[in-house]
């Protein structure tokens, strides 16, 4: 059981906890230097998702059209190449 936990964490739980504490302090310091707050990050992600919701699905529709146009060429070419490769 302990070996599975060590494998999952990449090290012993104590050493992993110490590493996480040190990295958290460094990241917290860097964020404070740049004037970033955790809520700024959360709001940024929230606004990104809202913008994606409003404009992204239109772009995804275009991606679907590009996929279908490309597939009309790629799929038959793939089948023909596989048929020729199976003869060798």
C-alpha positions as CSV (number, residue, x, y, z in Angstrom):
1,X,0.0,0.0,0.0
2,X,2.8,2.5,1.0
3,X,4.7,1.6,-2.2
4,X,1.6,2.5,-4.3
5,X,1.3,5.8,-2.5
6,X,5.0,6.6,-3.0
7,X,4.7,5.7,-6.7
8,X,1.6,7.9,-7.1
9,X,3.2,10.9,-5.3
10,X,6.6,10.3,-6.9
11,X,8.3,10.3,-3.5
12,X,7.5,9.7,0.2
13,X,4.5,11.7,1.5
14,X,6.6,13.8,3.8
15,X,9.1,14.8,1.1
16,X,6.2,15.5,-1.3
17,X,4.6,17.7,1.4
18,X,7.8,19.7,1.9
19,X,8.2,20.2,-1.9
20,X,4.6,21.4,-2.2
21,X,5.1,23.9,0.7
22,X,8.3,25.3,-0.8
23,X,6.8,25.6,-4.3
24,X,3.6,27.2,-2.9
25,X,5.7,29.8,-1.1
26,X,7.7,30.6,-4.2
27,X,4.6,30.9,-6.4
28,X,2.8,33.0,-3.7
29,X,5.8,35.3,-3.6
30,X,5.9,35.7,-7.4
31,X,2.2,36.3,-7.5
32,X,2.5,39.0,-4.8
33,X,5.3,40.7,-6.7
34,X,3.1,40.9,-9.8
35,X,0.1,42.0,-7.8
36,X,-2.0,38.9,-8.7
37,X,-4.6,37.6,-6.4
38,X,-6.2,34.1,-6.5
39,X,-9.6,35.6,-7.3
40,X,-8.0,37.4,-10.3
41,X,-7.0,34.0,-11.6
42,X,-10.4,32.5,-10.9
43,X,-12.2,35.4,-12.6
44,X,-9.8,35.2,-15.5
45,X,-10.7,31.6,-16.1
46,X,-14.4,32.3,-15.6
47,X,-14.3,35.2,-18.2
48,X,-12.4,33.0,-20.6
49,X,-15.0,30.3,-20.4
50,X,-17.8,32.9,-20.9
51,X,-16.0,34.4,-23.9
52,X,-15.5,30.9,-25.3
53,X,-19.2,30.1,-24.8
54,X,-20.2,33.3,-26.7
55,X,-17.7,33.2,-29.5
56,X,-16.0,29.8,-29.4
57,X,-18.9,27.6,-30.7
58,X,-19.0,29.6,-33.9
59,X,-15.3,28.9,-34.4
60,X,-15.9,25.2,-33.5
61,X,-18.5,25.1,-36.3
62,X,-15.9,26.3,-38.8
63,X,-13.5,23.7,-37.5
64,X,-16.1,21.0,-38.1
65,X,-16.5,22.3,-41.7
66,X,-12.8,22.2,-42.2
67,X,-12.7,18.6,-40.8
68,X,-15.4,17.4,-43.2
69,X,-13.7,19.0,-46.2
70,X,-10.4,17.5,-45.3
71,X,-11.9,14.1,-44.6
72,X,-13.4,13.9,-48.1
73,X,-9.8,13.9,-49.4
74,X,-7.9,12.2,-46.6
75,X,-10.1,9.2,-45.9
76,X,-10.3,7.9,-49.6
77,X,-6.5,8.5,-49.9
78,X,-5.9,6.6,-46.7
79,X,-8.0,3.7,-48.0
80,X,-6.2,3.6,-51.3
81,X,-2.8,3.7,-49.7
82,X,-3.7,0.9,-47.3
83,X,-5.0,-1.2,-50.2
84,X,-1.8,-0.8,-52.1
85,X,0.3,-1.5,-49.0
86,X,-1.6,-4.7,-48.4
87,X,-0.6,-6.1,-51.8
88,X,3.1,-6.0,-50.9
